[in-house]
Amino acid sequence: MFVALLFPIVIFFAGSAYATFLEVDYILVEKKQRALSVYHNGKKIKQYKVALGFSPVGHKEQEGDGKTPEGKYFISHKNSKSTYHLSLAISYPSKQDRVAAAKKGVSPGGNIMIHGIKKKYSNIGTAHCLWDWTLGCIAVTNEEIEELFKATKVGTPVIIKP
C-alpha cells in the first residue's frame, strides 16, 4: 500500500525535473574547468565534464589551431546524422572572428560543435574527458549529447569562457 502511494509522487517529481530540463535558456562552457553547464531561469540545472580542442588555451584564431572559441555564440543548427553521434552547431565564426582572421590573412575555421563520440569509441564514456582531443569542438558522452540535443533549441545562447 505504501509503495502504491509513493510511486505517483516519485513519477511527479521525476517528470517535473525532466520537464524543467527541457526548457534550456542558455549553455555556459568554462574551458579551464572543462565544464558545460545548462541553465533554466538563471539557475544551473545540470553540468557535464567536457573535452575541448587539442590546444584549448586561448580563443580560436584560425583553422587548424586546435583551440575552442571563446565568446558569445548561439546554437545555429542541430545535426542528427553527425559523425559524432549527434551535434549542436555553434555559430562560430562570428563577424568579429572573421574580421580578426582576415586581418591576419588566415581562415577562421568553422564547424564548431557540441557533440558526442564516434560510434566505435562510444564505450569509452566519460574517460574521453581525460584529454583534449577535438579540433576545437566541445565533446560530451553520447548519452549526454542525447540529453542536450533534446533540450536545446536552435537559437539557444552559448557562452564560452576561458
C-alpha positions as CSV (number, residue, x, y, z in Angstrom):
1,M,0.0,0.0,0.0
2,F,2.8,2.5,0.9
3,V,4.7,1.7,-2.3
4,A,1.5,2.3,-4.3
5,L,1.1,5.8,-2.7
6,L,4.7,6.7,-3.1
7,F,5.0,5.7,-6.8
8,P,2.9,8.6,-8.2
9,I,4.9,11.1,-6.1
10,V,8.2,9.8,-7.5
11,I,6.8,9.9,-11.0
12,F,5.6,13.5,-10.4
13,F,8.9,14.8,-9.2
14,A,10.9,12.9,-11.8
15,G,8.6,14.2,-14.5
16,S,8.9,17.8,-13.2
17,A,12.7,17.7,-13.2
18,Y,12.7,16.3,-16.7
19,A,10.2,18.9,-17.9
20,T,12.4,21.7,-16.4
21,F,15.4,20.3,-18.1
22,L,13.6,20.5,-21.5
23,E,13.5,24.3,-21.2
24,V,17.1,25.3,-21.5
25,D,17.7,29.1,-21.5
26,Y,21.5,29.1,-22.2
27,I,24.6,27.0,-22.1
28,L,27.8,28.1,-20.3
29,V,31.1,26.4,-21.2
30,E,34.0,27.1,-18.8
31,K,37.1,25.9,-20.6
32,K,39.5,25.9,-17.6
33,Q,37.1,23.8,-15.6
34,R,36.3,21.6,-18.6
35,A,32.6,22.1,-17.8
36,L,29.4,22.7,-19.7
37,S,26.5,23.9,-17.6
38,V,22.9,24.2,-18.7
39,Y,20.7,26.9,-17.2
40,H,17.0,27.4,-16.8
41,N,15.5,30.7,-15.3
42,G,19.0,31.7,-14.3
43,K,19.7,28.5,-12.3
44,K,22.2,25.8,-13.2
45,I,20.2,22.6,-13.7
46,K,22.9,20.3,-15.0
47,Q,26.7,20.2,-15.5
48,Y,28.8,18.0,-17.8
49,K,32.5,17.3,-18.0
50,V,33.9,18.0,-21.5
51,A,36.8,17.6,-23.7
52,L,38.0,20.6,-25.8
53,G,40.2,21.3,-28.7
54,F,43.7,19.8,-28.5
55,S,45.2,23.2,-27.8
56,P,42.5,24.7,-25.6
57,V,44.2,27.8,-24.1
58,G,43.1,31.0,-25.7
59,H,40.5,32.0,-28.3
60,K,40.3,30.2,-31.6
61,E,42.0,32.4,-34.2
62,Q,42.4,30.3,-37.2
63,E,41.5,27.0,-38.8
64,G,43.7,24.1,-37.5
65,D,44.9,25.8,-34.3
66,G,43.1,23.3,-32.1
67,K,41.5,25.9,-30.0
68,T,37.9,26.1,-28.8
69,P,36.5,29.6,-29.4
70,E,35.7,32.0,-26.5
71,G,32.8,34.5,-26.5
72,K,29.1,34.7,-27.0
73,Y,27.5,32.5,-29.7
74,F,24.3,30.5,-30.2
75,I,23.2,27.1,-31.5
76,S,22.9,27.6,-35.2
77,H,21.6,24.2,-36.2
78,K,21.2,20.6,-35.0
79,N,22.7,17.6,-36.7
80,S,21.0,14.2,-36.1
81,K,23.4,12.5,-38.6
82,S,26.6,13.6,-37.1
83,T,29.8,11.5,-37.3
84,Y,30.0,12.1,-33.6
85,H,26.6,10.6,-32.7
86,L,24.6,13.9,-32.5
87,S,25.8,17.5,-32.6
88,L,24.7,21.1,-31.9
89,A,26.4,23.6,-34.1
90,I,27.8,26.7,-32.5
91,S,27.6,30.0,-34.5
92,Y,31.4,30.3,-34.8
93,P,32.9,32.2,-36.6
94,S,31.1,35.4,-35.6
95,K,31.6,38.6,-37.7
96,Q,34.3,39.7,-35.3
97,D,36.1,36.3,-35.6
98,R,36.0,36.6,-39.5
99,V,37.4,40.2,-39.4
100,A,40.2,39.2,-36.9
101,A,41.2,36.2,-39.1
102,A,41.1,38.4,-42.3
103,K,43.4,40.9,-40.7
104,K,45.9,38.0,-40.2
105,G,45.3,36.7,-43.7
106,V,44.0,33.3,-42.4
107,S,40.8,31.3,-42.3
108,P,38.9,31.5,-39.0
109,G,37.9,27.9,-39.4
110,G,34.4,26.8,-38.6
111,N,32.2,23.7,-37.9
112,I,32.5,24.1,-34.2
113,M,30.0,21.8,-32.4
114,I,29.0,20.4,-29.1
115,H,29.0,16.7,-29.9
116,G,29.2,13.1,-28.7
117,I,31.8,10.4,-29.5
118,K,32.2,8.4,-32.7
119,K,30.3,5.1,-32.5
120,K,33.3,2.9,-32.5
121,Y,34.7,4.7,-29.4
122,S,31.3,5.3,-27.6
123,N,32.0,2.7,-24.9
124,I,34.8,4.9,-23.5
125,G,32.2,7.0,-21.7
126,T,33.5,9.9,-19.5
127,A,37.1,8.7,-19.9
128,H,37.1,10.8,-23.1
129,C,37.5,13.8,-20.9
130,L,40.9,12.7,-19.7
131,W,42.5,14.6,-22.6
132,D,41.5,17.3,-25.0
133,W,41.1,15.6,-28.4
134,T,38.8,17.6,-30.6
135,L,39.8,20.0,-33.4
136,G,38.1,22.9,-31.4
137,C,34.7,21.4,-30.5
138,I,33.2,20.6,-27.1
139,A,32.7,16.9,-26.6
140,V,30.4,15.1,-24.1
141,T,29.4,11.4,-23.9
142,N,26.7,10.1,-26.3
143,E,24.2,9.8,-23.5
144,E,24.9,13.4,-22.6
145,I,24.6,14.8,-26.1
146,E,21.2,12.9,-26.4
147,E,20.0,14.9,-23.4
148,L,21.4,18.2,-24.7
149,F,20.1,17.5,-28.2
150,K,16.5,17.1,-26.9
151,A,16.7,20.0,-24.5
152,T,18.4,22.6,-26.7
153,K,16.6,24.6,-29.4
154,V,18.2,26.4,-32.4
155,G,19.0,29.9,-31.2
156,T,19.9,29.0,-27.6
157,P,22.8,31.2,-26.4
158,V,26.1,29.6,-25.8
159,I,28.7,31.5,-23.7
160,I,32.2,30.1,-23.8
161,K,34.6,31.4,-21.1
162,P,38.4,30.8,-20.8
